[in-house]
């Protein structure tokens, strides 16, 4: 019986299979944190900086900021013993005349603001983990004025909920500093105590 030597194609295919499997398992291990401390920055902490000459500049990227006057994390409750669904309610001001795209951007800012605030305050980590495991439930509601928005925020904070307000940078449609969206994250029944009377957006 004559011996056959593997062809170059066989070597290439075998190398590709081994490289693919190795890459897959290394990626899985890195995502599970098996290789030590994760590096700070994107995608884990969402602190992406867009380069000044990026093509994103042509789309007038807005730099909205979360309102910094609402606490240092000590106001957050850990809701031990509360096992109900955790949800995020996005309360959108309708009196500003924002377009659908603007509303979507502002709601995205509010979602990230709540997430980043909870990540930065470990006392609320159980709430954040439950929200992540349960599919990150979100609902958008409407409100008619800034005064009502601020009242809801104060009420949410008094109940130990994560409550973050987004202030617009004023580069496109609305006045700089306008409070556009309130994000409220916590156990469903407690969030509903604050926002349950509002209509869907």
LINJOBEL-V456745 format. One record per backbone hydrogen bond with DSSP energy under -0.5 kcal/mol. NH is the residue of the N-H (numbers start at 0). CO is the residue of the C=O. E is the energy in kcal/mol with one decimal. If there is no record, write none. Layout:
NH/CO/E  NH/CO/E
//
This chain:
10/6/-1.6  11/7/-2.4  12/8/-2.6  13/9/-2.4  14/10/-2.5  15/11/-2.3  16/12/-2.3  17/13/-2.4  18/14/-2.8  19/15/-2.5  20/16/-2.4  21/17/-2.5  22/18/-2.6  23/19/-2.3  24/20/-2.3  25/21/-2.5  26/22/-2.4  27/23/-2.4  28/24/-2.3  29/25/-2.5  30/26/-2.2  31/27/-1.3  32/29/-1.1  33/28/-2.8  35/32/-0.9  43/40/-1.3  44/40/-1.2  49/47/-0.5  53/50/-2.2  56/53/-1.6  57/54/-1.1  58/55/-1.9  59/56/-1.7  63/61/-0.7  64/166/-2.0  66/164/-3.0  69/66/-0.5  75/72/-1.3  76/159/-2.6  81/78/-1.8  82/80/-0.7  86/185/-2.5  87/136/-2.5  88/183/-2.9  89/138/-3.2  90/88/-0.6  90/181/-3.3  91/89/-0.7  91/140/-3.1  92/179/-2.3  93/142/-2.9  96/93/-0.8  102/98/-2.6  103/99/-2.5  104/100/-2.2  105/101/-2.5  106/102/-2.7  107/103/-2.0  108/104/-2.2  109/105/-2.2  110/106/-2.4  111/107/-2.4  112/108/-2.5  113/109/-2.3  114/110/-2.3  115/111/-3.1  116/112/-2.1  117/113/-2.3  118/114/-2.4  119/115/-2.0  120/116/-0.6  120/117/-0.6  121/119/-0.6  123/120/-2.1  124/121/-2.0  127/123/-2.0  128/124/-2.6  129/125/-2.3  130/126/-2.4  131/127/-2.4  132/128/-2.7  133/129/-2.2  134/131/-1.1  135/130/-2.7  136/85/-0.5  138/87/-1.8  140/89/-2.8  140/138/-0.5  141/198/-2.4  142/91/-2.3  148/144/-1.7  149/145/-2.6  150/146/-2.1  151/147/-2.4  152/148/-2.2  153/149/-2.3  154/150/-2.2  155/151/-2.8  156/152/-2.5  157/153/-2.1  158/154/-1.0  158/155/-0.6  159/156/-1.8  160/155/-2.3  161/184/-1.9  162/160/-0.6  163/182/-2.2  165/180/-2.5  166/64/-3.1  167/177/-2.8  176/167/-3.3  177/174/-1.9  179/165/-2.6  179/177/-0.7  180/165/-0.6  181/90/-2.3  182/163/-3.2  183/88/-2.6  184/161/-2.4  185/86/-2.0  187/84/-3.1  189/186/-0.6  190/186/-2.6  191/187/-2.7  192/188/-1.1  193/189/-0.8  193/190/-1.0  194/190/-2.6  195/191/-2.3  197/194/-2.1  200/139/-2.2
//
